[in-house]
């Protein structure tokens, strides 16, 4: 057949739609709106193959509205104006796939028509609308996040195709194993149906039994669902950082592996590790920063694939190190106060006096040079009285056995009590 299986099996009504029960189940908000004949402009945000386009079409059919479909990949303002003009006397639903690919000018071209109700806009995007859709259009649309399809959803869709597609019904295809099929489908209904269609072409060779080995024999690759400019990119790096912060080296190594096999640049990974070494390990283990920085230098010199070993060593070290975010919190508190009191300047004794005039008016006078005193310390005021002696640094428990803490607790016991 020339028409792809995924298109042949597109649901014709909401009762045939699989998944998204929170939106179109019996108590789903979209089902309730359709029952009342209502349809506000909306944005469907979700992974590929979860039903964004199909759901838009089903809404239009249920409400008996004229349906226009455009793709932001190959459409522009000219096509938008044509649809808006055609809808002036017949309000319609305009579906725009991959709305994140429209620039600001193209998105702005929709505002007046949406505001006036000339068109009801339904958009689909795989990217976070907060970043990819401008605020003016976002404020006119309700955002609904479509959930990834479950394994049961995917298997239901596959079985439905085997039972009802006129072409597939010719063959006694049996699903004998599902692990490989589900792994390759990646929660994407379209991809699952494409896999089934490919298998059907060669099914006789495998005695019509779909198994993991059969799919492997067809050399169907499982490409990582990852784009360095997409939401997945930020989700994976977030999981990587949070796993190290949570002191789980195995989880951190898994997300590191995802970054590596997805083609992430090692420079990006090591930059995040250096930040982590100060933000999350910090003074609980100052060597972490040295190791992370050394890892960045080593990776730049060695290259792939050996760099994976260097990254692994550094990630395990960071994940298993004691943690403290005291440095991170301290500088943010100091910056907050510095912004709030921009007029505060150092007292005269802390200022340099490079000229005679400055020396004459008191710059540098009465400054006590700590190295001239026992233990290289002398009690002296370093902050203006106006600041009321603020405290920014609060050591964590993991820092209190360090040499640094023992020293600071001796000279400033009022702030840092001795253990």
C-alpha positions as CSV (number, residue, x, y, z in Angstrom):
1,X,0.0,0.0,0.0
2,X,1.2,3.5,-0.8
3,X,-0.4,5.1,2.3
4,X,1.8,4.5,5.4
5,X,0.3,2.3,8.1
6,X,0.4,5.1,10.6
7,X,-1.8,7.2,8.4
8,X,-4.2,4.3,7.7
9,X,-4.6,3.6,11.4
10,X,-5.2,7.2,12.4
11,X,-8.2,7.2,14.8
12,X,-11.5,8.5,13.3
13,X,-13.0,9.5,16.6
14,X,-12.1,10.1,20.2
15,X,-13.2,6.6,21.3
16,X,-10.4,5.1,19.1
17,X,-7.7,7.4,20.4
18,X,-5.2,5.6,22.7
19,X,-3.6,7.5,25.6
20,X,-4.0,11.0,27.1
21,X,-6.8,9.9,29.4
22,X,-6.3,13.0,31.5
23,X,-7.3,15.1,28.5
24,X,-9.8,13.0,26.6
25,X,-10.9,10.4,29.1
26,X,-14.5,10.4,30.4
27,X,-13.7,13.3,32.7
28,X,-10.9,14.8,30.6
29,X,-11.0,18.5,30.1
30,X,-10.8,18.5,26.3
31,X,-13.6,15.9,26.1
32,X,-15.8,18.1,28.3
33,X,-15.0,21.2,26.2
34,X,-16.0,19.3,23.0
35,X,-19.2,18.1,24.7
36,X,-20.1,21.8,25.3
37,X,-19.2,22.8,21.8
38,X,-16.2,24.8,23.0
39,X,-12.6,25.0,21.7
40,X,-10.2,27.6,22.9
41,X,-6.9,28.1,21.2
42,X,-4.4,25.7,22.6
43,X,-0.8,24.3,22.3
44,X,-0.1,20.6,22.5
45,X,3.3,20.0,23.9
46,X,4.7,16.5,23.9
47,X,7.1,14.0,22.4
48,X,6.8,12.8,18.8
49,X,4.2,10.2,18.1
50,X,1.9,10.9,21.1
51,X,-1.1,12.0,19.0
52,X,-0.8,15.8,18.8
53,X,-1.8,16.1,15.1
54,X,-4.5,13.4,15.4
55,X,-6.1,15.0,18.5
56,X,-6.3,18.4,16.7
57,X,-8.1,16.7,13.7
58,X,-10.5,14.8,16.0
59,X,-11.4,18.0,17.8
60,X,-12.2,19.7,14.4
61,X,-14.3,16.8,13.3
62,X,-16.2,16.6,16.5
63,X,-17.0,20.3,16.4
64,X,-17.7,20.1,12.6
65,X,-15.2,23.0,12.0
66,X,-13.3,23.6,8.8
67,X,-9.8,22.3,9.5
68,X,-6.6,23.8,8.0
69,X,-3.2,22.3,8.6
70,X,0.2,23.9,8.2
71,X,3.7,23.0,9.1
72,X,6.0,25.7,10.4
73,X,8.8,23.9,8.5
74,X,7.5,24.9,5.0
75,X,4.9,27.6,5.7
76,X,5.2,31.3,6.3
77,X,3.1,34.5,6.6
78,X,1.7,34.2,3.1
79,X,0.0,30.9,3.9
80,X,-1.1,32.2,7.3
81,X,-2.8,35.2,5.6
82,X,-4.6,32.9,3.1
83,X,-6.1,30.8,5.9
84,X,-7.1,33.9,8.0
85,X,-8.7,35.4,4.9
86,X,-10.6,32.2,4.1
87,X,-11.8,32.0,7.7
88,X,-13.3,35.5,7.9
89,X,-16.8,34.3,7.1
90,X,-16.4,30.7,8.3
91,X,-14.5,30.5,11.6
92,X,-12.2,27.5,11.4
93,X,-9.5,25.6,13.3
94,X,-5.9,26.2,12.1
95,X,-3.5,23.5,13.2
96,X,0.2,24.5,13.0
97,X,2.7,21.7,13.5
98,X,6.1,22.5,15.0
99,X,5.1,26.0,16.0
100,X,8.5,26.5,17.6
101,X,10.0,26.8,14.2
102,X,8.1,30.0,13.5
103,X,10.0,33.2,14.3
104,X,8.5,36.0,16.3
105,X,7.2,37.9,13.2
106,X,5.4,34.8,12.0
107,X,3.9,34.1,15.4
108,X,2.8,37.7,15.8
109,X,0.9,37.4,12.5
110,X,-1.5,35.1,14.2
111,X,-2.4,37.3,17.2
112,X,-5.1,39.5,15.7
113,X,-7.0,36.6,14.2
114,X,-6.8,34.5,17.3
115,X,-7.9,37.5,19.5
116,X,-10.9,38.2,17.3
117,X,-11.9,34.5,17.1
118,X,-11.5,34.4,13.3
119,X,-9.5,31.2,13.8
120,X,-9.1,28.8,16.7
121,X,-5.4,28.0,16.8
122,X,-4.2,24.5,17.8
123,X,-0.4,24.2,17.8
124,X,1.9,21.3,18.3
125,X,5.5,21.4,19.6
126,X,8.1,19.0,20.9
127,X,9.8,22.0,22.6
128,X,9.0,23.8,25.8
129,X,6.5,26.5,24.8
130,X,7.9,28.8,27.6
131,X,11.1,29.1,25.6
132,X,9.9,28.7,22.0
133,X,6.5,30.6,21.8
134,X,6.4,34.3,22.3
135,X,4.6,35.6,25.4
136,X,1.8,37.4,23.4
137,X,0.8,34.2,21.6
138,X,1.3,32.1,24.7
139,X,-1.1,34.3,26.7
140,X,-3.8,33.6,24.1
141,X,-3.5,29.8,24.2
142,X,-4.0,27.1,26.8
143,X,-1.0,24.8,27.0
144,X,-1.6,21.1,27.4
145,X,1.3,18.7,27.9
146,X,0.7,15.3,26.3
147,X,2.2,12.4,28.2
148,X,4.5,9.8,26.6
149,X,2.6,6.7,25.6
150,X,2.9,3.7,28.0
151,X,4.1,0.3,26.9
152,X,0.5,-0.9,27.1
153,X,-0.6,2.0,24.9
154,X,2.0,1.0,22.3
155,X,1.0,-2.7,22.4
156,X,-2.7,-1.8,22.1
157,X,-2.0,0.3,19.0
158,X,0.1,-2.5,17.4
159,X,-2.6,-5.1,18.1
160,X,-5.3,-2.8,16.8
161,X,-3.4,-2.5,13.5
162,X,-3.0,-6.3,13.3
163,X,-6.7,-6.8,13.9
164,X,-8.1,-4.1,11.7
165,X,-5.7,-3.0,8.9
166,X,-6.8,-4.6,5.6
167,X,-3.3,-5.2,4.5
168,X,-1.9,-6.7,7.7
169,X,-4.9,-9.0,8.2
170,X,-3.6,-11.0,5.3
171,X,-0.7,-12.3,7.4
172,X,-0.8,-14.5,10.6
173,X,1.6,-12.2,12.4
174,X,2.2,-13.0,16.0
175,X,3.9,-10.7,18.6
176,X,6.1,-13.3,20.4
177,X,8.4,-10.8,22.2
178,X,7.9,-7.2,23.0
179,X,11.1,-6.0,24.7
180,X,12.9,-5.1,21.5
181,X,9.8,-3.6,19.9
182,X,9.1,-1.3,22.8
183,X,12.7,-0.2,23.1
184,X,12.8,0.7,19.4
185,X,9.4,2.4,19.5
186,X,10.6,4.8,22.2
187,X,7.0,5.6,23.3
188,X,6.2,6.8,19.8
189,X,3.0,5.4,18.1
190,X,4.1,6.4,14.6
191,X,7.5,4.8,15.1
192,X,5.9,1.6,16.5
193,X,3.6,1.3,13.5
194,X,6.4,2.0,11.1
195,X,8.4,-0.9,12.7
196,X,5.4,-3.2,12.3
197,X,5.1,-2.2,8.7
198,X,8.7,-3.0,8.0
199,X,8.4,-6.3,9.8
200,X,5.3,-7.2,7.7
201,X,7.3,-6.9,4.5
202,X,9.7,-9.5,5.7
203,X,7.4,-11.5,8.0
204,X,7.4,-14.7,6.0
205,X,11.2,-15.0,6.5
206,X,10.6,-15.1,10.2
207,X,7.6,-17.5,10.1
208,X,5.4,-14.4,10.9
209,X,6.7,-14.3,14.4
210,X,7.8,-10.9,15.6
211,X,10.7,-11.4,18.0
212,X,13.6,-9.4,19.3
213,X,16.0,-11.3,17.1
214,X,13.8,-10.7,14.0
215,X,13.9,-6.9,14.6
216,X,17.7,-7.1,15.1
217,X,18.1,-9.1,11.9
218,X,16.3,-6.3,10.0
219,X,19.1,-4.0,11.2
220,X,16.7,-1.5,12.7
221,X,18.8,0.9,14.8
222,X,17.7,2.5,18.0
223,X,18.8,6.0,17.6
224,X,18.9,8.0,20.8
225,X,16.0,10.4,21.2
226,X,18.2,13.4,21.9
227,X,18.8,16.8,20.3
228,X,21.5,19.1,21.7
229,X,19.1,22.1,21.1
230,X,16.0,20.5,22.5
231,X,14.2,19.9,25.8
232,X,15.7,16.4,26.0
233,X,19.2,18.0,26.1
234,X,18.3,20.0,29.2
235,X,16.4,17.1,30.8
236,X,19.4,14.7,30.6
237,X,22.0,17.2,31.8
238,X,19.6,18.1,34.6
239,X,19.3,14.4,35.6
240,X,23.1,14.1,35.3
241,X,23.8,17.0,37.8
242,X,21.0,15.9,40.2
243,X,22.3,12.4,40.3
244,X,25.8,13.6,41.3
245,X,24.3,16.0,43.8
246,X,22.3,13.1,45.3
247,X,25.6,11.1,45.6
248,X,24.4,8.3,43.3
249,X,27.4,7.4,41.1
250,X,25.6,4.7,39.1
251,X,22.8,7.0,38.1
252,X,25.3,9.8,37.3
253,X,27.2,7.3,35.1
254,X,24.1,6.3,33.2
255,X,23.2,9.9,32.4
256,X,26.8,10.6,31.5
257,X,26.6,7.6,29.1
258,X,23.4,9.1,27.5
259,X,25.3,12.3,26.9
260,X,28.2,10.5,25.4
261,X,26.2,8.2,23.0
262,X,24.0,11.2,22.0
263,X,27.1,13.1,20.7
264,X,27.3,15.7,23.4
265,X,30.5,17.7,23.3
266,X,32.9,16.7,26.1
267,X,33.6,20.4,26.7
268,X,30.0,21.0,27.7
269,X,30.0,18.0,30.1
270,X,33.2,19.0,31.8
271,X,32.1,22.7,32.1
272,X,29.0,21.5,34.0
273,X,31.2,19.3,36.2
274,X,33.5,22.2,37.1
275,X,30.4,24.3,38.1
276,X,29.1,21.3,40.1
277,X,32.5,20.9,41.9
278,X,32.1,24.4,43.4
279,X,28.4,24.7,43.7
280,X,27.6,21.3,45.2
281,X,30.8,19.8,46.5
282,X,32.5,23.1,47.4
283,X,34.4,23.4,50.6
284,X,33.4,20.0,51.8
285,X,36.1,18.7,49.4
286,X,38.1,21.5,47.7
287,X,40.0,18.9,45.7
288,X,36.9,18.3,43.6
289,X,37.4,21.6,41.8
290,X,41.0,20.7,41.0
291,X,40.0,17.3,39.7
292,X,37.1,18.6,37.6
293,X,39.4,21.2,36.0
294,X,42.0,18.6,35.4
295,X,39.4,16.4,33.7
296,X,38.5,19.3,31.3
297,X,42.2,19.7,30.4
298,X,42.8,16.0,30.0
299,X,39.7,15.5,27.8
300,X,40.7,18.3,25.5
301,X,44.1,16.6,25.0
302,X,43.0,13.0,24.7
303,X,39.8,13.0,22.7
304,X,37.3,10.2,22.2
305,X,36.9,7.3,22.9
306,X,39.5,7.3,25.8
307,X,38.0,10.5,27.3
308,X,35.1,8.5,28.5
309,X,37.4,6.9,31.1
310,X,38.5,10.3,32.3
311,X,34.9,11.5,32.6
312,X,33.9,8.4,34.4
313,X,36.7,8.8,37.0
314,X,35.7,12.5,37.6
315,X,32.0,11.7,37.8
316,X,32.5,8.9,40.3
317,X,34.7,11.2,42.4
318,X,32.2,14.1,42.4
319,X,29.2,11.9,43.1
320,X,30.9,10.2,46.0
321,X,32.4,13.3,47.5
322,X,30.8,14.9,50.6
323,X,28.7,17.9,49.6
324,X,28.4,21.5,50.6
325,X,26.7,24.4,48.8
326,X,28.0,27.0,51.4
327,X,30.1,28.9,48.8
328,X,27.2,29.1,46.4
329,X,24.9,30.4,49.0
330,X,27.5,32.8,50.5
331,X,28.2,34.7,47.2
332,X,24.6,35.0,46.4
333,X,23.9,36.6,49.8
334,X,26.8,38.9,49.3
335,X,25.7,40.0,45.8
336,X,22.2,40.6,47.1
337,X,23.5,43.0,49.8
338,X,25.9,44.7,47.4
339,X,23.1,45.5,45.0
340,X,20.9,46.7,47.9
341,X,23.6,49.1,49.2
342,X,25.6,50.4,46.2
343,X,26.8,53.5,48.1
344,X,28.8,51.5,50.6
345,X,32.6,52.0,50.2
346,X,35.6,50.7,52.2
347,X,36.8,52.6,55.3
348,X,39.9,54.7,54.8
349,X,42.3,52.3,56.5
350,X,41.5,49.7,53.8
351,X,42.2,51.9,50.8
352,X,45.5,52.2,49.0
353,X,47.3,55.5,49.0
354,X,49.4,55.7,45.8
355,X,49.6,59.6,46.0
356,X,50.7,62.0,48.7
357,X,47.3,63.7,48.6
358,X,45.5,60.4,49.3
359,X,48.0,59.6,52.1
360,X,47.4,63.1,53.6
361,X,43.7,62.7,53.8
362,X,43.9,59.4,55.6
363,X,44.0,56.7,52.9
364,X,45.7,53.6,54.4
365,X,46.3,55.0,57.8
366,X,46.0,52.7,60.8
367,X,45.9,49.6,58.6
368,X,47.3,46.6,60.4
369,X,49.3,44.2,58.3
370,X,48.3,40.7,59.5
371,X,51.7,39.1,58.6
372,X,53.4,41.3,61.2
373,X,51.5,39.6,64.0
374,X,51.5,36.1,65.6
375,X,49.7,33.4,63.5
376,X,49.5,36.0,60.7
377,X,46.4,37.5,62.2
378,X,45.3,40.7,64.0
379,X,41.8,41.7,64.9
380,X,40.7,44.5,62.6
381,X,37.5,45.9,61.1
382,X,37.0,45.1,57.4
383,X,33.4,46.1,56.8
384,X,31.8,49.5,57.3
385,X,29.7,49.9,60.4
386,X,26.7,50.7,58.1
387,X,26.5,47.0,57.1
388,X,26.1,45.9,60.7
389,X,28.6,43.1,60.4
390,X,26.7,40.7,58.1
391,X,27.4,37.0,57.8
392,X,27.3,35.3,54.4
393,X,29.3,32.1,54.9
394,X,27.6,29.4,57.0
395,X,29.7,26.3,57.0
396,X,28.1,22.9,56.4
397,X,28.6,20.0,58.8
398,X,31.1,18.5,56.4
399,X,33.3,21.5,56.6
400,X,33.7,21.7,60.3
401,X,36.5,19.2,60.6
402,X,38.6,20.9,58.0
403,X,41.8,22.8,58.7
404,X,40.2,26.0,57.4
405,X,37.3,25.8,59.8
406,X,39.6,25.1,62.8
407,X,41.5,28.2,61.9
408,X,38.5,30.5,61.4
409,X,36.8,29.2,64.6
410,X,39.9,30.2,66.6
411,X,40.0,33.8,65.3
412,X,36.3,34.4,64.9
413,X,34.5,32.2,67.5
414,X,31.5,34.6,67.7
415,X,30.6,33.6,64.1
416,X,32.1,30.1,63.8
417,X,31.9,28.3,67.2
418,X,34.6,25.7,68.0
419,X,33.5,22.1,67.8
